């Protein structure tokens, strides 16, 4: 299962590097916070649209089969996108297929997350999530680096758009490899088990989203943890847009889009290191002080680290912010994933994770839109980092306050 996940996420990094280059770092296109926010919305819109029905699929049909055919679909979709780029289509046609590609990816990631509890014992859930999710984040960054490397090799012999199309063809091959690896899993190995399959009409997706919300209402700590993750990811997205504009228009010559893309890649790589360290620290911290208290400390520490960019906006301070906010955020997320998984019977798992995904992705789009409203073209402002720091501090003090966010008999 890890081979399927990591191969797909490595390929996703390659694909996303080509899209970022094509949409935001093309010499012919001016990068702005609004353009970047629209790009985030395009990427995440299908997640929210298909979210209500992902749980329906994952609780009714073999998750292994769903992941296999989703990877094959994504591979075919990338071939179409590359064909459109080769033929100089840059508008709504590409947008439609990008929406399909990312919508299918939601099914893949949700299916793999829902399958983790069937592969490991309950006391290993935090470590398993840390390995799967954080390892996946690292592979996405490595994939981005591979995409940049391929672009460097072919830049001299192809236009920027043609180079991006070639990189996307490489991505298509990667998703095909992920499909082959998925075929090695047994049909029922990652659920649902035959006795757990939910019967009924496939059109009950929205009703089952309601069931997911109802389940979370009965487990308030899981619901509050998801809210904390959503708000943190919204702020992290706003910081990503800030980094994009700073690297594209302030730290580098705006005319040198390659330098801006390389600078952003370095920043994201530093953030990936933070992801890894945060995931490694999470199991240790949970053992020492309990998962609920660890989550409060993580989001509070993220709030303090967000203040770094209030002081000034320089490449070094941006790198420090990327590292610490990612470290704290990933430690928060892997702990909360284990919390949510420990509360859910497998028969409900697909539906609850569908709710989880929709809420988080909605927060990410909201964070991008708020950032687009506040950020100047240069990205150089202290206002947005301060607002993010305040929002995260409020999460620690209000959403995760001990009186409401605790484990009976524990912390």
VMD Tcl script that draws the C-alpha trace (Angstrom):
set ca {
  {0.00 0.00 0.00}
  {2.90 2.35 0.73}
  {4.36 1.64 -2.70}
  {1.05 2.60 -4.32}
  {0.74 5.77 -2.23}
  {4.31 6.95 -2.61}
  {4.57 6.16 -6.33}
  {1.37 8.12 -6.91}
  {2.52 11.06 -4.79}
  {5.96 11.15 -6.41}
  {4.14 11.34 -9.73}
  {1.76 13.95 -8.33}
  {4.78 16.12 -7.54}
  {5.98 15.79 -11.14}
  {2.50 16.69 -12.41}
  {2.10 19.64 -10.06}
  {5.53 21.06 -10.95}
  {4.50 21.08 -14.61}
  {1.17 22.75 -13.79}
  {2.85 25.36 -11.57}
  {5.31 26.15 -14.33}
  {2.56 26.30 -16.96}
  {0.10 28.41 -14.95}
  {2.19 30.53 -12.56}
  {5.78 30.62 -13.80}
  {5.37 30.84 -17.54}
  {7.28 33.82 -19.00}
  {4.13 34.70 -20.96}
  {1.86 34.83 -17.90}
  {1.98 37.28 -14.98}
  {1.81 35.62 -11.56}
  {-0.51 37.26 -9.06}
  {-2.21 36.25 -5.82}
  {-5.55 36.11 -7.64}
  {-4.18 33.81 -10.35}
  {-2.62 31.57 -7.71}
  {-5.84 31.48 -5.66}
  {-7.83 30.54 -8.76}
  {-5.31 27.77 -9.46}
  {-5.78 26.44 -5.92}
  {-9.55 26.57 -6.34}
  {-9.35 24.67 -9.64}
  {-7.18 22.00 -8.05}
  {-9.36 21.61 -4.95}
  {-12.85 22.18 -6.37}
  {-13.20 18.58 -7.59}
  {-12.15 17.33 -4.14}
  {-15.12 19.11 -2.60}
  {-17.53 18.11 -5.35}
  {-16.68 14.40 -5.32}
  {-16.18 14.35 -1.53}
  {-19.77 13.41 -0.66}
  {-19.56 10.41 -2.98}
  {-16.05 9.19 -2.14}
  {-17.28 7.62 1.08}
  {-20.11 5.99 -0.83}
  {-17.65 4.29 -3.17}
  {-15.18 3.31 -0.46}
  {-17.83 1.79 1.82}
  {-19.59 -0.15 -0.99}
  {-16.87 -1.38 -3.35}
  {-13.40 -2.85 -3.10}
  {-11.01 -0.01 -2.20}
  {-8.25 -1.85 -4.04}
  {-10.30 -1.87 -7.25}
  {-11.24 1.80 -6.80}
  {-7.58 2.80 -6.37}
  {-6.48 0.66 -9.32}
  {-9.01 2.12 -11.79}
  {-8.59 5.66 -10.44}
  {-4.86 5.52 -11.17}
  {-5.54 4.20 -14.69}
  {-8.04 7.03 -15.22}
  {-5.56 9.62 -14.01}
  {-2.87 8.22 -16.31}
  {-5.19 8.54 -19.32}
  {-6.27 12.05 -18.27}
  {-2.65 13.26 -18.17}
  {-2.11 12.00 -21.73}
  {-5.04 14.17 -22.84}
  {-3.66 17.21 -20.95}
  {-0.24 16.76 -22.58}
  {-1.87 16.47 -26.01}
  {-3.75 19.74 -25.42}
  {-0.55 21.50 -24.35}
  {1.33 20.24 -27.41}
  {-1.43 21.69 -29.57}
  {-1.43 25.10 -27.83}
  {-4.75 24.77 -26.00}
  {-4.41 26.83 -22.82}
  {-7.99 27.52 -21.74}
  {-11.06 25.75 -20.52}
  {-10.19 22.44 -22.22}
  {-7.13 21.91 -20.04}
  {-8.99 23.15 -16.95}
  {-11.67 20.47 -17.38}
  {-9.15 17.64 -17.55}
  {-7.13 19.04 -14.65}
  {-10.36 19.03 -12.61}
  {-10.92 15.38 -13.52}
  {-7.32 14.44 -12.66}
  {-7.47 15.97 -9.19}
  {-10.98 14.75 -8.51}
  {-9.89 11.16 -9.18}
  {-6.90 11.68 -6.90}
  {-9.27 12.36 -4.00}
  {-10.61 8.84 -4.32}
  {-7.09 7.40 -4.32}
  {-5.87 9.20 -1.20}
  {-9.09 8.68 0.77}
  {-9.09 4.97 -0.09}
  {-5.49 4.56 1.05}
  {-6.15 6.45 4.31}
  {-9.27 4.40 5.02}
  {-7.26 1.20 4.48}
  {-4.49 1.97 6.99}
  {-6.35 0.72 10.12}
  {-6.85 -2.67 8.43}
  {-3.10 -3.04 7.88}
  {-1.71 -2.10 11.32}
  {-2.67 -2.68 14.99}
  {-4.49 0.18 16.76}
  {-1.47 1.12 18.92}
  {0.58 1.75 15.77}
  {-1.88 4.08 14.02}
  {0.04 7.30 14.77}
  {3.31 5.85 13.52}
  {1.62 4.36 10.45}
  {-0.04 7.66 9.58}
  {3.24 9.50 10.12}
  {5.00 7.12 7.76}
  {2.30 7.09 5.07}
  {1.21 10.73 5.04}
  {4.56 12.36 5.75}
  {6.44 10.02 3.47}
  {3.89 10.92 0.80}
  {4.53 14.64 1.34}
  {8.27 14.08 0.93}
  {7.73 12.13 -2.27}
  {5.55 14.97 -3.64}
  {8.44 17.39 -3.09}
  {10.93 14.95 -4.63}
  {8.60 14.60 -7.59}
  {8.58 18.37 -7.96}
  {12.37 18.32 -8.01}
  {12.35 15.59 -10.66}
  {9.95 17.67 -12.74}
  {12.29 20.67 -12.51}
  {15.25 18.47 -13.45}
  {13.46 17.15 -16.54}
  {12.57 20.72 -17.49}
  {16.21 21.79 -17.26}
  {17.22 18.94 -19.56}
  {14.70 19.75 -22.28}
  {14.47 23.56 -21.98}
  {17.03 24.12 -24.72}
  {15.17 22.01 -27.27}
  {11.53 22.85 -26.51}
  {9.37 25.83 -25.68}
  {8.23 26.28 -22.07}
  {4.74 24.90 -22.76}
  {6.08 21.94 -24.75}
  {8.53 21.14 -21.94}
  {5.64 21.12 -19.45}
  {3.70 18.77 -21.75}
  {6.62 16.32 -21.83}
  {6.83 16.37 -18.03}
  {3.09 15.58 -17.82}
  {3.60 12.59 -20.13}
  {6.21 11.33 -17.67}
  {3.57 11.78 -14.97}
  {1.13 9.67 -16.96}
  {3.65 6.82 -16.93}
  {4.07 7.21 -13.16}
  {0.34 6.86 -12.49}
  {0.27 3.78 -14.71}
  {3.03 2.28 -12.52}
  {0.96 3.10 -9.41}
  {-1.98 1.23 -10.97}
  {0.23 -1.84 -11.55}
  {1.34 -1.75 -7.90}
  {-2.30 -1.44 -6.78}
  {-3.11 -4.60 -8.73}
  {-0.75 -6.53 -6.40}
  {-3.08 -5.92 -3.42}
  {-5.84 -8.46 -2.82}
  {-9.36 -7.30 -3.63}
  {-10.53 -7.11 0.01}
  {-7.16 -6.45 1.66}
  {-7.80 -2.78 2.47}
  {-11.57 -3.15 2.90}
  {-14.37 -3.05 3.12}
  {-14.66 -6.62 4.38}
  {-17.55 -8.58 2.79}
  {-19.68 -8.30 5.97}
  {-19.02 -4.53 6.19}
  {-20.14 -3.54 2.70}
  {-22.91 -0.94 2.87}
  {-25.98 -1.84 0.80}
  {-28.26 0.60 -0.93}
  {-28.33 3.13 -3.72}
  {-25.12 4.83 -4.83}
  {-27.03 8.13 -4.95}
  {-27.11 8.27 -1.16}
  {-23.78 10.15 -1.09}
  {-25.16 13.38 0.36}
  {-27.21 11.49 2.92}
  {-24.11 9.61 3.97}
  {-22.20 12.87 4.32}
  {-24.89 13.75 6.83}
  {-24.18 10.44 8.59}
  {-20.52 11.42 8.71}
  {-21.36 14.76 10.33}
  {-23.67 12.99 12.78}
  {-20.91 10.57 13.73}
  {-18.51 13.47 14.35}
  {-21.14 15.25 16.45}
  {-21.09 12.24 18.76}
  {-17.28 12.38 18.97}
  {-16.59 16.05 19.71}
  {-12.83 15.68 20.10}
  {-12.52 14.21 16.60}
  {-14.70 17.02 15.19}
  {-12.64 19.71 16.94}
  {-9.43 18.09 15.74}
  {-10.67 18.20 12.14}
  {-11.61 21.87 12.57}
  {-8.08 22.59 13.84}
  {-6.53 20.83 10.84}
  {-8.78 22.75 8.44}
  {-7.86 26.14 9.88}
  {-4.17 25.28 9.97}
  {-4.19 24.10 6.34}
  {-6.02 27.27 5.29}
  {-3.25 29.34 6.88}
  {-0.55 27.15 5.36}
  {-2.08 27.73 1.93}
  {-1.99 31.48 2.52}
  {1.71 31.16 3.39}
  {2.28 29.15 0.20}
  {0.81 31.99 -1.88}
  {2.98 34.44 0.05}
  {6.08 32.37 -0.71}
  {5.11 32.10 -4.38}
  {4.81 35.87 -4.82}
  {7.92 36.66 -2.76}
  {10.04 34.23 -4.80}
  {8.47 35.23 -8.13}
  {8.34 39.01 -7.76}
  {10.49 40.16 -4.81}
  {13.41 37.82 -4.06}
  {14.13 37.26 -7.78}
  {13.85 39.28 -10.97}
  {10.19 38.99 -12.11}
  {11.48 38.51 -15.67}
  {13.44 35.42 -14.59}
  {10.61 32.98 -13.94}
  {13.03 30.02 -13.74}
  {14.81 31.58 -10.75}
  {11.47 32.19 -9.04}
  {10.38 28.58 -9.59}
  {13.72 27.30 -8.29}
  {13.46 29.52 -5.19}
  {9.94 28.30 -4.46}
  {11.12 24.70 -4.84}
  {13.84 25.27 -2.25}
  {11.29 26.74 0.17}
  {8.92 23.81 -0.34}
  {11.80 21.37 0.18}
  {12.58 23.02 3.52}
  {8.89 22.72 4.40}
  {9.04 19.00 3.53}
  {11.91 18.56 5.98}
  {9.68 20.17 8.60}
  {6.89 17.72 7.69}
  {9.22 14.77 8.28}
  {10.52 16.00 11.63}
  {7.01 16.88 12.81}
  {5.79 13.38 12.01}
  {8.76 11.80 13.80}
  {8.14 13.92 16.90}
  {4.39 13.21 17.07}
  {4.47 9.61 18.44}
  {7.05 10.61 21.05}
  {5.07 13.67 22.14}
  {1.82 11.71 22.34}
  {3.43 9.06 24.55}
  {4.77 11.74 26.89}
  {1.78 14.08 27.31}
  {-1.19 12.54 25.48}
  {-2.60 13.19 22.01}
  {-5.03 15.98 22.98}
  {-2.47 18.08 24.81}
  {0.10 17.44 22.07}
  {-2.29 18.79 19.45}
  {-2.91 21.96 21.50}
  {0.83 22.54 21.89}
  {1.44 21.91 18.16}
  {-1.04 24.53 16.93}
  {0.11 27.03 19.59}
  {3.72 26.56 18.44}
  {2.63 27.02 14.83}
  {1.05 30.34 15.85}
  {4.34 31.55 17.31}
  {6.30 30.46 14.24}
  {3.92 32.41 11.98}
  {5.10 35.60 13.67}
  {8.55 35.22 12.07}
  {7.29 36.79 8.83}
  {5.70 39.65 10.77}
  {9.24 40.77 11.68}
  {10.45 40.97 8.07}
  {10.21 39.19 4.73}
  {13.61 37.78 3.68}
  {14.59 34.43 2.12}
  {16.01 33.22 5.45}
  {12.92 34.18 7.46}
  {10.66 32.67 4.82}
  {12.62 29.41 5.06}
  {12.33 29.45 8.87}
  {8.58 30.02 8.67}
  {8.17 27.21 6.12}
  {10.11 24.81 8.32}
  {8.45 25.49 11.67}
  {4.85 25.91 10.47}
  {5.15 22.66 8.49}
  {6.74 20.82 11.42}
  {3.99 21.88 13.83}
  {1.22 21.35 11.30}
  {2.28 17.84 10.32}
  {2.68 16.83 13.96}
  {-0.87 18.09 14.50}
  {-2.23 16.26 11.45}
  {-0.77 12.79 11.97}
  {-1.93 12.88 15.61}
  {-5.44 13.93 14.61}
  {-5.64 11.33 11.82}
  {-4.93 8.63 14.38}
  {-7.48 10.18 16.76}
  {-10.20 10.14 14.08}
  {-9.32 6.62 12.91}
  {-9.38 5.27 16.48}
  {-12.97 6.53 16.93}
  {-14.44 5.11 13.72}
  {-15.58 1.59 12.92}
  {-14.53 0.58 9.41}
  {-18.15 0.59 8.23}
  {-18.21 4.41 8.78}
  {-14.60 5.19 7.90}
  {-15.09 6.15 4.26}
  {-17.95 8.53 5.07}
  {-16.16 10.29 7.92}
  {-12.99 10.77 5.89}
  {-15.10 12.19 3.08}
  {-16.39 14.83 5.52}
  {-12.82 15.39 6.73}
  {-11.60 15.98 3.16}
  {-14.41 18.33 2.20}
  {-13.94 20.49 5.29}
  {-10.16 20.70 4.93}
  {-10.28 21.45 1.20}
  {-12.94 24.09 1.73}
  {-10.67 25.74 4.29}
  {-7.72 25.60 1.88}
  {-9.70 27.35 -0.86}
  {-10.93 29.92 1.69}
  {-7.36 30.55 2.86}
  {-6.24 31.05 -0.73}
  {-9.04 33.52 -1.46}
  {-8.38 35.53 1.73}
  {-4.68 35.64 0.89}
  {-5.47 36.82 -2.65}
  {-7.53 39.66 -1.18}
  {-4.79 40.78 1.24}
  {-1.51 40.11 -0.58}
  {0.13 42.73 -2.80}
  {1.73 41.62 -6.07}
  {5.12 41.59 -4.34}
  {3.90 39.31 -1.53}
  {5.69 41.61 0.92}
  {3.28 42.29 3.81}
  {3.20 41.68 7.57}
  {-0.59 41.80 7.77}
  {-1.33 38.29 6.46}
  {1.23 36.50 8.69}
  {-0.18 38.33 11.71}
  {-3.75 37.30 10.88}
  {-2.65 33.67 10.45}
  {-0.84 33.73 13.80}
  {-3.95 35.10 15.52}
  {-6.21 32.49 13.87}
  {-3.97 29.60 14.97}
  {-3.68 31.00 18.50}
  {-7.48 31.13 18.71}
  {-7.66 27.49 17.64}
  {-5.35 26.51 20.50}
  {-7.19 28.67 23.03}
  {-10.81 28.13 21.95}
  {-11.32 25.16 19.61}
  {-8.89 22.87 21.45}
  {-9.41 24.25 24.95}
  {-9.11 21.52 27.60}
  {-12.68 21.98 28.85}
  {-14.01 20.72 25.47}
  {-11.10 18.89 23.85}
  {-10.01 16.06 26.08}
  {-10.07 12.30 26.54}
  {-12.04 11.17 29.56}
  {-9.61 10.13 32.20}
  {-6.71 11.59 30.23}
  {-5.46 14.68 28.41}
}
mol new
graphics top color blue
foreach p $ca { graphics top sphere $p radius 0.5 }
foreach p [lrange $ca 0 end-1] q [lrange $ca 1 end] { graphics top cylinder $p $q radius 0.2 }
display resetview
